[in-house]
Amino acid sequence: MASILAELVSELADTEVYHLWVTRVTLKAQLARVLTSNTIAIPLDSLIFCWGTFGELMPAATVWSIFLSNLPAI
């Protein structure tokens, strides 16, 4: 359930950020709008999944560690 909820929320956020970029910023710079929407959606997905799955089972420090290890390295 946590995975489904995380995907649903993050995909909706991704779509909304992408749409706002297109309507409020510019139609150009496709790479920038994709990177911007993914910068919001990927951590949101990981945050919801980690806390939804492990939040009640493990200490908060462990859940934050899992969350941080799931983020892509820059």
PQR file with spaces between the fields and no chain letter, atoms N, CA, C, O and H, PARSE charges and radii, in Angstrom:
ATOM       1  N    MET     1       0.821   -1.197    0.000 -0.4000 1.5000
ATOM       2  CA   MET     1       0.000    0.000    0.000 -0.0000 2.0000
ATOM       3  C    MET     1       0.869    1.266    0.000  0.5500 1.7000
ATOM       4  O    MET     1       0.555    2.249   -0.672 -0.5500 1.4000
ATOM       5  N    ALA     2       1.969    1.220    0.769 -0.4000 1.5000
ATOM       6  CA   ALA     2       2.843    2.394    0.825 -0.0000 2.0000
ATOM       7  C    ALA     2       3.442    2.684   -0.545  0.5500 1.7000
ATOM       8  O    ALA     2       3.583    3.846   -0.926 -0.5500 1.4000
ATOM       9  H    ALA     2       2.224    0.422    1.315  0.4000 1.0000
ATOM      10  N    SER     3       3.787    1.661   -1.274 -0.4000 1.5000
ATOM      11  CA   SER     3       4.374    1.836   -2.599 -0.0000 2.0000
ATOM      12  C    SER     3       3.370    2.451   -3.568  0.5500 1.7000
ATOM      13  O    SER     3       3.713    3.350   -4.336 -0.5500 1.4000
ATOM      14  H    SER     3       3.673    0.717   -0.965  0.4000 1.0000
ATOM      15  N    ILE     4       2.149    1.973   -3.533 -0.4000 1.5000
ATOM      16  CA   ILE     4       1.111    2.501   -4.419 -0.0000 2.0000
ATOM      17  C    ILE     4       0.808    3.951   -4.080  0.5500 1.7000
ATOM      18  O    ILE     4       0.698    4.790   -4.973 -0.5500 1.4000
ATOM      19  H    ILE     4       1.871    1.242   -2.910  0.4000 1.0000
ATOM      20  N    LEU     5       0.673    4.251   -2.786 -0.4000 1.5000
ATOM      21  CA   LEU     5       0.415    5.621   -2.368 -0.0000 2.0000
ATOM      22  C    LEU     5       1.566    6.543   -2.753  0.5500 1.7000
ATOM      23  O    LEU     5       1.343    7.651   -3.239 -0.5500 1.4000
ATOM      24  H    LEU     5       0.763    3.569   -2.060  0.4000 1.0000
ATOM      25  N    ALA     6       2.789    6.086   -2.537 -0.4000 1.5000
ATOM      26  CA   ALA     6       3.964    6.889   -2.884 -0.0000 2.0000
ATOM      27  C    ALA     6       4.005    7.184   -4.376  0.5500 1.7000
ATOM      28  O    ALA     6       4.276    8.313   -4.786 -0.5500 1.4000
ATOM      29  H    ALA     6       2.970    5.186   -2.142  0.4000 1.0000
ATOM      30  N    GLU     7       3.739    6.176   -5.176 -0.4000 1.5000
ATOM      31  CA   GLU     7       3.761    6.384   -6.631 -0.0000 2.0000
ATOM      32  C    GLU     7       2.656    7.333   -7.062  0.5500 1.7000
ATOM      33  O    GLU     7       2.888    8.226   -7.878 -0.5500 1.4000
ATOM      34  H    GLU     7       3.519    5.259   -4.843  0.4000 1.0000
ATOM      35  N    LEU     8       1.469    7.154   -6.529 -0.4000 1.5000
ATOM      36  CA   LEU     8       0.344    8.005   -6.895 -0.0000 2.0000
ATOM      37  C    LEU     8       0.622    9.470   -6.555  0.5500 1.7000
ATOM      38  O    LEU     8       0.448   10.347   -7.402 -0.5500 1.4000
ATOM      39  H    LEU     8       1.281    6.429   -5.866  0.4000 1.0000
ATOM      40  N    VAL     9       1.046    9.734   -5.342 -0.4000 1.5000
ATOM      41  CA   VAL     9       1.298   11.112   -4.913 -0.0000 2.0000
ATOM      42  C    VAL     9       2.461   11.723   -5.692  0.5500 1.7000
ATOM      43  O    VAL     9       2.378   12.863   -6.150 -0.5500 1.4000
ATOM      44  H    VAL     9       1.188    9.022   -4.654  0.4000 1.0000
ATOM      45  N    SER    10       3.535   10.967   -5.838 -0.4000 1.5000
ATOM      46  CA   SER    10       4.702   11.533   -6.525 -0.0000 2.0000
ATOM      47  C    SER    10       4.431   11.776   -8.009  0.5500 1.7000
ATOM      48  O    SER    10       4.912   12.766   -8.560 -0.5500 1.4000
ATOM      49  H    SER    10       3.603   10.041   -5.467  0.4000 1.0000
ATOM      50  N    GLU    11       3.682   10.909   -8.661 -0.4000 1.5000
ATOM      51  CA   GLU    11       3.351   11.123  -10.067 -0.0000 2.0000
ATOM      52  C    GLU    11       2.428   12.318  -10.253  0.5500 1.7000
ATOM      53  O    GLU    11       2.562   13.072  -11.218 -0.5500 1.4000
ATOM      54  H    GLU    11       3.291   10.104   -8.214  0.4000 1.0000
ATOM      55  N    LEU    12       1.492   12.487   -9.328 -0.4000 1.5000
ATOM      56  CA   LEU    12       0.629   13.668   -9.401 -0.0000 2.0000
ATOM      57  C    LEU    12       1.437   14.945   -9.188  0.5500 1.7000
ATOM      58  O    LEU    12       1.223   15.938   -9.883 -0.5500 1.4000
ATOM      59  H    LEU    12       1.383   11.875   -8.545  0.4000 1.0000
ATOM      60  N    ALA    13       2.359   14.925   -8.234 -0.4000 1.5000
ATOM      61  CA   ALA    13       3.222   16.087   -7.999 -0.0000 2.0000
ATOM      62  C    ALA    13       4.105   16.348   -9.218  0.5500 1.7000
ATOM      63  O    ALA    13       4.274   17.495   -9.632 -0.5500 1.4000
ATOM      64  H    ALA    13       2.532   14.118   -7.669  0.4000 1.0000
ATOM      65  N    ASP    14       4.663   15.292   -9.786 -0.4000 1.5000
ATOM      66  CA   ASP    14       5.505   15.422  -10.974 -0.0000 2.0000
ATOM      67  C    ASP    14       4.739   16.079  -12.111  0.5500 1.7000
ATOM      68  O    ASP    14       5.246   16.994  -12.760 -0.5500 1.4000
ATOM      69  H    ASP    14       4.526   14.360   -9.450  0.4000 1.0000
ATOM      70  N    THR    15       3.532   15.621  -12.349 -0.4000 1.5000
ATOM      71  CA   THR    15       2.702   16.172  -13.418 -0.0000 2.0000
ATOM      72  C    THR    15       2.350   17.629  -13.147  0.5500 1.7000
ATOM      73  O    THR    15       2.374   18.457  -14.058 -0.5500 1.4000
ATOM      74  H    THR    15       3.120   14.878  -11.822  0.4000 1.0000
ATOM      75  N    GLU    16       2.025   17.940  -11.907 -0.4000 1.5000
ATOM      76  CA   GLU    16       1.649   19.310  -11.569 -0.0000 2.0000
ATOM      77  C    GLU    16       2.823   20.278  -11.715  0.5500 1.7000
ATOM      78  O    GLU    16       2.660   21.370  -12.259 -0.5500 1.4000
ATOM      79  H    GLU    16       2.005   17.268  -11.167  0.4000 1.0000
ATOM      80  N    VAL    17       3.985   19.894  -11.243 -0.4000 1.5000
ATOM      81  CA   VAL    17       5.170   20.747  -11.363 -0.0000 2.0000
ATOM      82  C    VAL    17       5.528   20.939  -12.838  0.5500 1.7000
ATOM      83  O    VAL    17       5.843   22.050  -13.264 -0.5500 1.4000
ATOM      84  H    VAL    17       4.118   19.007  -10.801  0.4000 1.0000
ATOM      85  N    TYR    18       5.479   19.867  -13.603 -0.4000 1.5000
ATOM      86  CA   TYR    18       5.762   19.948  -15.043 -0.0000 2.0000
ATOM      87  C    TYR    18       4.779   20.898  -15.720  0.5500 1.7000
ATOM      88  O    TYR    18       5.174   21.744  -16.522 -0.5500 1.4000
ATOM      89  H    TYR    18       5.223   18.965  -13.256  0.4000 1.0000
ATOM      90  N    HIS    19       3.504   20.752  -15.392 -0.4000 1.5000
ATOM      91  CA   HIS    19       2.470   21.607  -15.985 -0.0000 2.0000
ATOM      92  C    HIS    19       2.678   23.073  -15.596  0.5500 1.7000
ATOM      93  O    HIS    19       2.562   23.958  -16.445 -0.5500 1.4000
ATOM      94  H    HIS    19       3.184   20.064  -14.741  0.4000 1.0000
ATOM      95  N    LEU    20       2.982   23.335  -14.333 -0.4000 1.5000
ATOM      96  CA   LEU    20       3.238   24.711  -13.899 -0.0000 2.0000
ATOM      97  C    LEU    20       4.432   25.310  -14.629  0.5500 1.7000
ATOM      98  O    LEU    20       4.416   26.485  -14.997 -0.5500 1.4000
ATOM      99  H    LEU    20       3.077   22.617  -13.644  0.4000 1.0000
ATOM     100  N    TRP    21       5.461   24.507  -14.838 -0.4000 1.5000
ATOM     101  CA   TRP    21       6.642   24.997  -15.561 -0.0000 2.0000
ATOM     102  C    TRP    21       6.251   25.408  -16.986  0.5500 1.7000
ATOM     103  O    TRP    21       6.647   26.471  -17.462 -0.5500 1.4000
ATOM     104  H    TRP    21       5.474   23.552  -14.540  0.4000 1.0000
ATOM     105  N    VAL    22       5.478   24.564  -17.653 -0.4000 1.5000
ATOM     106  CA   VAL    22       5.080   24.832  -19.039 -0.0000 2.0000
ATOM     107  C    VAL    22       4.179   26.061  -19.117  0.5500 1.7000
ATOM     108  O    VAL    22       4.338   26.885  -20.018 -0.5500 1.4000
ATOM     109  H    VAL    22       5.157   23.699  -17.266  0.4000 1.0000
ATOM     110  N    THR    23       3.239   26.195  -18.190 -0.4000 1.5000
ATOM     111  CA   THR    23       2.277   27.295  -18.281 -0.0000 2.0000
ATOM     112  C    THR    23       2.788   28.601  -17.689  0.5500 1.7000
ATOM     113  O    THR    23       2.359   29.673  -18.115 -0.5500 1.4000
ATOM     114  H    THR    23       3.110   25.526  -17.458  0.4000 1.0000
ATOM     115  N    ARG    24       3.686   28.539  -16.724 -0.4000 1.5000
ATOM     116  CA   ARG    24       4.121   29.768  -16.050 -0.0000 2.0000
ATOM     117  C    ARG    24       5.541   30.213  -16.411  0.5500 1.7000
ATOM     118  O    ARG    24       5.864   31.394  -16.290 -0.5500 1.4000
ATOM     119  H    ARG    24       4.035   27.668  -16.377  0.4000 1.0000
ATOM     120  N    VAL    25       6.381   29.291  -16.846 -0.4000 1.5000
ATOM     121  CA   VAL    25       7.774   29.648  -17.107 -0.0000 2.0000
ATOM     122  C    VAL    25       8.012   29.747  -18.605  0.5500 1.7000
ATOM     123  O    VAL    25       8.175   30.844  -19.140 -0.5500 1.4000
ATOM     124  H    VAL    25       6.119   28.331  -16.944  0.4000 1.0000
ATOM     125  N    THR    26       8.033   28.610  -19.279 -0.4000 1.5000
ATOM     126  CA   THR    26       8.283   28.626  -20.721 -0.0000 2.0000
ATOM     127  C    THR    26       7.964   27.269  -21.327  0.5500 1.7000
ATOM     128  O    THR    26       7.970   26.246  -20.642 -0.5500 1.4000
ATOM     129  H    THR    26       7.900   27.719  -18.844  0.4000 1.0000
ATOM     130  N    LEU    27       7.687   27.281  -22.615 -0.4000 1.5000
ATOM     131  CA   LEU    27       7.516   26.027  -23.340 -0.0000 2.0000
ATOM     132  C    LEU    27       8.868   25.460  -23.747  0.5500 1.7000
ATOM     133  O    LEU    27       8.986   24.275  -24.056 -0.5500 1.4000
ATOM     134  H    LEU    27       7.682   28.112  -23.171  0.4000 1.0000
ATOM     135  N    LYS    28       9.877   26.307  -23.744 -0.4000 1.5000
ATOM     136  CA   LYS    28      11.227   25.871  -24.095 -0.0000 2.0000
ATOM     137  C    LYS    28      11.872   25.228  -22.881  0.5500 1.7000
ATOM     138  O    LYS    28      11.242   25.103  -21.831 -0.5500 1.4000
ATOM     139  H    LYS    28       9.780   27.270  -23.493  0.4000 1.0000
ATOM     140  N    ALA    29      13.086   24.834  -23.017 -0.4000 1.5000
ATOM     141  CA   ALA    29      13.886   24.255  -21.928 -0.0000 2.0000
ATOM     142  C    ALA    29      13.244   22.982  -21.371  0.5500 1.7000
ATOM     143  O    ALA    29      12.981   22.875  -20.173 -0.5500 1.4000
ATOM     144  H    ALA    29      13.598   24.936  -23.870  0.4000 1.0000
ATOM     145  N    GLN    30      13.001   22.028  -22.258 -0.4000 1.5000
ATOM     146  CA   GLN    30      12.363   20.781  -21.841 -0.0000 2.0000
ATOM     147  C    GLN    30      13.186   20.061  -20.785  0.5500 1.7000
ATOM     148  O    GLN    30      12.620   19.531  -19.828 -0.5500 1.4000
ATOM     149  H    GLN    30      13.215   22.115  -23.231  0.4000 1.0000
ATOM     150  N    LEU    31      14.485   20.027  -20.929 -0.4000 1.5000
ATOM     151  CA   LEU    31      15.323   19.350  -19.947 -0.0000 2.0000
ATOM     152  C    LEU    31      15.167   19.979  -18.565  0.5500 1.7000
ATOM     153  O    LEU    31      15.122   19.268  -17.561 -0.5500 1.4000
ATOM     154  H    LEU    31      14.944   20.458  -21.706  0.4000 1.0000
ATOM     155  N    ALA    32      15.084   21.285  -18.508 -0.4000 1.5000
ATOM     156  CA   ALA    32      14.930   21.983  -17.234 -0.0000 2.0000
ATOM     157  C    ALA    32      13.608   21.632  -16.563  0.5500 1.7000
ATOM     158  O    ALA    32      13.563   21.424  -15.351 -0.5500 1.4000
ATOM     159  H    ALA    32      15.120   21.863  -19.324  0.4000 1.0000
ATOM     160  N    ARG    33      12.539   21.565  -17.338 -0.4000 1.5000
ATOM     161  CA   ARG    33      11.246   21.240  -16.710 -0.0000 2.0000
ATOM     162  C    ARG    33      11.191   19.795  -16.264  0.5500 1.7000
ATOM     163  O    ARG    33      10.575   19.497  -15.240 -0.5500 1.4000
ATOM     164  H    ARG    33      12.576   21.734  -18.323  0.4000 1.0000
ATOM     165  N    VAL    34      11.811   18.895  -16.991 -0.4000 1.5000
ATOM     166  CA   VAL    34      11.858   17.492  -16.573 -0.0000 2.0000
ATOM     167  C    VAL    34      12.687   17.352  -15.301  0.5500 1.7000
ATOM     168  O    VAL    34      12.278   16.669  -14.361 -0.5500 1.4000
ATOM     169  H    VAL    34      12.311   19.137  -17.822  0.4000 1.0000
ATOM     170  N    LEU    35      13.840   17.992  -15.272 -0.4000 1.5000
ATOM     171  CA   LEU    35      14.693   17.931  -14.077 -0.0000 2.0000
ATOM     172  C    LEU    35      14.012   18.563  -12.867  0.5500 1.7000
ATOM     173  O    LEU    35      14.132   18.057  -11.751 -0.5500 1.4000
ATOM     174  H    LEU    35      14.172   18.546  -16.036  0.4000 1.0000
ATOM     175  N    THR    36      13.306   19.653  -13.080 -0.4000 1.5000
ATOM     176  CA   THR    36      12.609   20.315  -11.982 -0.0000 2.0000
ATOM     177  C    THR    36      11.503   19.434  -11.416  0.5500 1.7000
ATOM     178  O    THR    36      11.394   19.279  -10.199 -0.5500 1.4000
ATOM     179  H    THR    36      13.208   20.064  -13.986  0.4000 1.0000
ATOM     180  N    SER    37      10.691   18.864  -12.279 -0.4000 1.5000
ATOM     181  CA   SER    37       9.595   18.019  -11.791 -0.0000 2.0000
ATOM     182  C    SER    37      10.119   16.755  -11.121  0.5500 1.7000
ATOM     183  O    SER    37       9.552   16.302  -10.126 -0.5500 1.4000
ATOM     184  H    SER    37      10.780   18.990  -13.267  0.4000 1.0000
ATOM     185  N    ASN    38      11.193   16.184  -11.654 -0.4000 1.5000
ATOM     186  CA   ASN    38      11.775   14.995  -11.028 -0.0000 2.0000
ATOM     187  C    ASN    38      12.456   15.313   -9.704  0.5500 1.7000
ATOM     188  O    ASN    38      12.496   14.469   -8.809 -0.5500 1.4000
ATOM     189  H    ASN    38      11.653   16.553  -12.461  0.4000 1.0000
ATOM     190  N    THR    39      12.988   16.517   -9.574 -0.4000 1.5000
ATOM     191  CA   THR    39      13.621   16.931   -8.323 -0.0000 2.0000
ATOM     192  C    THR    39      12.605   16.957   -7.183  0.5500 1.7000
ATOM     193  O    THR    39      12.964   16.752   -6.024 -0.5500 1.4000
ATOM     194  H    THR    39      12.955   17.203  -10.302  0.4000 1.0000
ATOM     195  N    ILE    40      11.375   17.202   -7.502 -0.4000 1.5000
ATOM     196  CA   ILE    40      10.305   17.183   -6.500 -0.0000 2.0000
ATOM     197  C    ILE    40       9.767   15.764   -6.318  0.5500 1.7000
ATOM     198  O    ILE    40       9.606   15.302   -5.188 -0.5500 1.4000
ATOM     199  H    ILE    40      11.084   17.369   -8.444  0.4000 1.0000
ATOM     200  N    ALA    41       9.494   15.081   -7.414 -0.4000 1.5000
ATOM     201  CA   ALA    41       8.789   13.801   -7.361 -0.0000 2.0000
ATOM     202  C    ALA    41       9.610   12.656   -6.775  0.5500 1.7000
ATOM     203  O    ALA    41       9.075   11.846   -6.019 -0.5500 1.4000
ATOM     204  H    ALA    41       9.625   15.457   -8.332  0.4000 1.0000
ATOM     205  N    ILE    42      10.880   12.573   -7.102 -0.4000 1.5000
ATOM     206  CA   ILE    42      11.687   11.430   -6.643 -0.0000 2.0000
ATOM     207  C    ILE    42      11.852   11.422   -5.127  0.5500 1.7000
ATOM     208  O    ILE    42      11.611   10.386   -4.507 -0.5500 1.4000
ATOM     209  H    ILE    42      11.315   13.231   -7.716  0.4000 1.0000
ATOM     210  N    PRO    43      12.251   12.529   -4.501 -0.5600 1.5000
ATOM     211  CA   PRO    43      12.340   12.498   -3.037  0.2800 2.0000
ATOM     212  C    PRO    43      10.980   12.300   -2.359  0.5500 1.7000
ATOM     213  O    PRO    43      10.892   11.647   -1.319 -0.5500 1.4000
ATOM     214  N    LEU    44       9.931   12.860   -2.945 -0.4000 1.5000
ATOM     215  CA   LEU    44       8.598   12.687   -2.381 -0.0000 2.0000
ATOM     216  C    LEU    44       8.183   11.221   -2.392  0.5500 1.7000
ATOM     217  O    LEU    44       7.631   10.722   -1.412 -0.5500 1.4000
ATOM     218  H    LEU    44      10.002   13.390   -3.790  0.4000 1.0000
ATOM     219  N    ASP    45       8.444   10.538   -3.488 -0.4000 1.5000
ATOM     220  CA   ASP    45       8.159    9.114   -3.597 -0.0000 2.0000
ATOM     221  C    ASP    45       8.905    8.328   -2.526  0.5500 1.7000
ATOM     222  O    ASP    45       8.320    7.489   -1.840 -0.5500 1.4000
ATOM     223  H    ASP    45       8.892   10.944   -4.285  0.4000 1.0000
ATOM     224  N    SER    46      10.175    8.599   -2.389 -0.4000 1.5000
ATOM     225  CA   SER    46      10.990    7.887   -1.410 -0.0000 2.0000
ATOM     226  C    SER    46      10.548    8.192    0.013  0.5500 1.7000
ATOM     227  O    SER    46      10.502    7.297    0.857 -0.5500 1.4000
ATOM     228  H    SER    46      10.650    9.281   -2.946  0.4000 1.0000
ATOM     229  N    LEU    47      10.225    9.447    0.282 -0.4000 1.5000
ATOM     230  CA   LEU    47       9.798    9.847    1.621 -0.0000 2.0000
ATOM     231  C    LEU    47       8.508    9.134    2.030  0.5500 1.7000
ATOM     232  O    LEU    47       8.424    8.581    3.126 -0.5500 1.4000
ATOM     233  H    LEU    47      10.262   10.174   -0.404  0.4000 1.0000
ATOM     234  N    ILE    48       7.524    9.145    1.165 -0.4000 1.5000
ATOM     235  CA   ILE    48       6.247    8.499    1.473 -0.0000 2.0000
ATOM     236  C    ILE    48       6.425    6.995    1.609  0.5500 1.7000
ATOM     237  O    ILE    48       5.865    6.383    2.519 -0.5500 1.4000
ATOM     238  H    ILE    48       7.592    9.594    0.274  0.4000 1.0000
ATOM     239  N    PHE    49       7.195    6.398    0.717 -0.4000 1.5000
ATOM     240  CA   PHE    49       7.400    4.950    0.791 -0.0000 2.0000
ATOM     241  C    PHE    49       8.118    4.545    2.076  0.5500 1.7000
ATOM     242  O    PHE    49       7.678    3.633    2.775 -0.5500 1.4000
ATOM     243  H    PHE    49       7.649    6.895   -0.022  0.4000 1.0000
ATOM     244  N    CYS    50       9.218    5.221    2.384 -0.4000 1.5000
ATOM     245  CA   CYS    50      10.005    4.849    3.569 -0.0000 2.0000
ATOM     246  C    CYS    50       9.205    4.996    4.856  0.5500 1.7000
ATOM     247  O    CYS    50       9.202    4.097    5.696 -0.5500 1.4000
ATOM     248  H    CYS    50       9.575    5.962    1.816  0.4000 1.0000
ATOM     249  N    TRP    51       8.531    6.123    5.010 -0.4000 1.5000
ATOM     250  CA   TRP    51       7.767    6.324    6.241 -0.0000 2.0000
ATOM     251  C    TRP    51       6.520    5.461    6.270  0.5500 1.7000
ATOM     252  O    TRP    51       6.122    4.996    7.338 -0.5500 1.4000
ATOM     253  H    TRP    51       8.533    6.854    4.327  0.4000 1.0000
ATOM     254  N    GLY    52       5.897    5.238    5.132 -0.4000 1.5000
ATOM     255  CA   GLY    52       4.715    4.380    5.098 -0.0000 2.0000
ATOM     256  C    GLY    52       5.033    2.921    5.368  0.5500 1.7000
ATOM     257  O    GLY    52       4.216    2.200    5.941 -0.5500 1.4000
ATOM     258  H    GLY    52       6.220    5.616    4.264  0.4000 1.0000
ATOM     259  N    THR    53       6.210    2.482    4.960 -0.4000 1.5000
ATOM     260  CA   THR    53       6.605    1.086    5.129 -0.0000 2.0000
ATOM     261  C    THR    53       7.278    0.830    6.466  0.5500 1.7000
ATOM     262  O    THR    53       6.949   -0.135    7.156 -0.5500 1.4000
ATOM     263  H    THR    53       6.874    3.067    4.495  0.4000 1.0000
ATOM     264  N    PHE    54       8.219    1.689    6.834 -0.4000 1.5000
ATOM     265  CA   PHE    54       9.055    1.426    7.996 -0.0000 2.0000
ATOM     266  C    PHE    54       8.793    2.344    9.187  0.5500 1.7000
ATOM     267  O    PHE    54       9.372    2.145   10.255 -0.5500 1.4000
ATOM     268  H    PHE    54       8.486    2.473    6.273  0.4000 1.0000
ATOM     269  N    GLY    55       7.933    3.341    9.023 -0.4000 1.5000
ATOM     270  CA   GLY    55       7.733    4.360   10.043 -0.0000 2.0000
ATOM     271  C    GLY    55       7.371    3.843   11.423  0.5500 1.7000
ATOM     272  O    GLY    55       7.846    4.373   12.427 -0.5500 1.4000
ATOM     273  H    GLY    55       7.462    3.503    8.156  0.4000 1.0000
ATOM     274  N    GLU    56       6.548    2.830   11.485 -0.4000 1.5000
ATOM     275  CA   GLU    56       6.129    2.297   12.785 -0.0000 2.0000
ATOM     276  C    GLU    56       6.964    1.103   13.221  0.5500 1.7000
ATOM     277  O    GLU    56       6.824    0.634   14.350 -0.5500 1.4000
ATOM     278  H    GLU    56       6.162    2.399   10.669  0.4000 1.0000
ATOM     279  N    LEU    57       7.815    0.612   12.360 -0.4000 1.5000
ATOM     280  CA   LEU    57       8.592   -0.587   12.664 -0.0000 2.0000
ATOM     281  C    LEU    57      10.004   -0.299   13.137  0.5500 1.7000
ATOM     282  O    LEU    57      10.591   -1.104   13.860 -0.5500 1.4000
ATOM     283  H    LEU    57       7.929    0.993   11.442  0.4000 1.0000
ATOM     284  N    MET    58      10.558    0.839   12.740 -0.4000 1.5000
ATOM     285  CA   MET    58      11.960    1.142   13.019 -0.0000 2.0000
ATOM     286  C    MET    58      12.089    2.520   13.637  0.5500 1.7000
ATOM     287  O    MET    58      11.190    3.352   13.514 -0.5500 1.4000
ATOM     288  H    MET    58      10.081    1.493   12.153  0.4000 1.0000
ATOM     289  N    PRO    59      13.211    2.759   14.304 -0.5600 1.5000
ATOM     290  CA   PRO    59      13.453    4.101   14.853  0.2800 2.0000
ATOM     291  C    PRO    59      13.532    5.143   13.740  0.5500 1.7000
ATOM     292  O    PRO    59      13.891    4.829   12.605 -0.5500 1.4000
ATOM     293  N    ALA    60      13.194    6.376   14.077 -0.4000 1.5000
ATOM     294  CA   ALA    60      13.172    7.463   13.092 -0.0000 2.0000
ATOM     295  C    ALA    60      14.524    7.634   12.404  0.5500 1.7000
ATOM     296  O    ALA    60      14.574    7.880   11.199 -0.5500 1.4000
ATOM     297  H    ALA    60      12.902    6.631   14.998  0.4000 1.0000
ATOM     298  N    ALA    61      15.608    7.508   13.142 -0.4000 1.5000
ATOM     299  CA   ALA    61      16.938    7.672   12.549 -0.0000 2.0000
ATOM     300  C    ALA    61      17.185    6.623   11.466  0.5500 1.7000
ATOM     301  O    ALA    61      17.812    6.918   10.448 -0.5500 1.4000
ATOM     302  H    ALA    61      15.568    7.309   14.121  0.4000 1.0000
ATOM     303  N    THR    62      16.709    5.432   11.676 -0.4000 1.5000
ATOM     304  CA   THR    62      16.875    4.362   10.688 -0.0000 2.0000
ATOM     305  C    THR    62      16.038    4.649    9.442  0.5500 1.7000
ATOM     306  O    THR    62      16.497    4.445    8.319 -0.5500 1.4000
ATOM     307  H    THR    62      16.200    5.193   12.503  0.4000 1.0000
ATOM     308  N    VAL    63      14.810    5.123    9.646 -0.4000 1.5000
ATOM     309  CA   VAL    63      13.945    5.434    8.505 -0.0000 2.0000
ATOM     310  C    VAL    63      14.540    6.584    7.690  0.5500 1.7000
ATOM     311  O    VAL    63      14.515    6.542    6.460 -0.5500 1.4000
ATOM     312  H    VAL    63      14.437    5.289   10.558  0.4000 1.0000
ATOM     313  N    TRP    64      15.073    7.608    8.358 -0.4000 1.5000
ATOM     314  CA   TRP    64      15.721    8.703    7.636 -0.0000 2.0000
ATOM     315  C    TRP    64      16.936    8.191    6.874  0.5500 1.7000
ATOM     316  O    TRP    64      17.211    8.645    5.763 -0.5500 1.4000
ATOM     317  H    TRP    64      15.094    7.642    9.357  0.4000 1.0000
ATOM     318  N    SER    65      17.661    7.253    7.461 -0.4000 1.5000
ATOM     319  CA   SER    65      18.819    6.674    6.783 -0.0000 2.0000
ATOM     320  C    SER    65      18.397    5.926    5.518  0.5500 1.7000
ATOM     321  O    SER    65      19.049    6.036    4.479 -0.5500 1.4000
ATOM     322  H    SER    65      17.438    6.883    8.364  0.4000 1.0000
ATOM     323  N    ILE    66      17.322    5.178    5.608 -0.4000 1.5000
ATOM     324  CA   ILE    66      16.797    4.461    4.442 -0.0000 2.0000
ATOM     325  C    ILE    66      16.363    5.464    3.374  0.5500 1.7000
ATOM     326  O    ILE    66      16.652    5.286    2.191 -0.5500 1.4000
ATOM     327  H    ILE    66      16.792    5.089    6.452  0.4000 1.0000
ATOM     328  N    PHE    67      15.672    6.510    3.798 -0.4000 1.5000
ATOM     329  CA   PHE    67      15.227    7.549    2.866 -0.0000 2.0000
ATOM     330  C    PHE    67      16.410    8.167    2.129  0.5500 1.7000
ATOM     331  O    PHE    67      16.401    8.268    0.902 -0.5500 1.4000
ATOM     332  H    PHE    67      15.437    6.654    4.759  0.4000 1.0000
ATOM     333  N    LEU    68      17.417    8.575    2.872 -0.4000 1.5000
ATOM     334  CA   LEU    68      18.583    9.226    2.265 -0.0000 2.0000
ATOM     335  C    LEU    68      19.359    8.287    1.341  0.5500 1.7000
ATOM     336  O    LEU    68      19.907    8.722    0.328 -0.5500 1.4000
ATOM     337  H    LEU    68      17.425    8.494    3.869  0.4000 1.0000
ATOM     338  N    SER    69      19.403    7.009    1.690 -0.4000 1.5000
ATOM     339  CA   SER    69      20.138    6.063    0.828 -0.0000 2.0000
ATOM     340  C    SER    69      19.370    5.761   -0.465  0.5500 1.7000
ATOM     341  O    SER    69      19.963    5.290   -1.435 -0.5500 1.4000
ATOM     342  H    SER    69      18.957    6.656    2.513  0.4000 1.0000
ATOM     343  N    ASN    70      18.078    6.022   -0.488 -0.4000 1.5000
ATOM     344  CA   ASN    70      17.282    5.806   -1.698 -0.0000 2.0000
ATOM     345  C    ASN    70      17.362    6.955   -2.691  0.5500 1.7000
ATOM     346  O    ASN    70      16.997    6.793   -3.855 -0.5500 1.4000
ATOM     347  H    ASN    70      17.597    6.404    0.301  0.4000 1.0000
ATOM     348  N    LEU    71      17.833    8.111   -2.245 -0.4000 1.5000
ATOM     349  CA   LEU    71      17.919    9.250   -3.163 -0.0000 2.0000
ATOM     350  C    LEU    71      19.086    9.046   -4.119  0.5500 1.7000
ATOM     351  O    LEU    71      20.136    8.536   -3.727 -0.5500 1.4000
ATOM     352  H    LEU    71      18.130    8.243   -1.299  0.4000 1.0000
ATOM     353  N    PRO    72      18.903    9.444   -5.365 -0.5600 1.5000
ATOM     354  CA   PRO    72      20.004    9.283   -6.328  0.2800 2.0000
ATOM     355  C    PRO    72      21.176   10.198   -5.966  0.5500 1.7000
ATOM     356  O    PRO    72      20.993   11.321   -5.496 -0.5500 1.4000
ATOM     357  N    ALA    73      22.352    9.694   -6.195 -0.4000 1.5000
ATOM     358  CA   ALA    73      23.554   10.497   -5.937 -0.0000 2.0000
ATOM     359  C    ALA    73      23.725   11.530   -7.044  0.5500 1.7000
ATOM     360  O    ALA    73      23.433   11.266   -8.210 -0.5500 1.4000
ATOM     361  H    ALA    73      22.501    8.782   -6.577  0.4000 1.0000
ATOM     362  N    ILE    74      24.188   12.670   -6.674 -0.4000 1.5000
ATOM     363  CA   ILE    74      24.392   13.737   -7.665 -0.0000 2.0000
ATOM     364  C    ILE    74      25.842   13.761   -8.084  0.5500 1.7000
ATOM     365  O    ILE    74      26.233   14.584   -8.912 -0.5500 1.4000
ATOM     366  H    ILE    74      24.425   12.885   -5.727  0.4000 1.0000
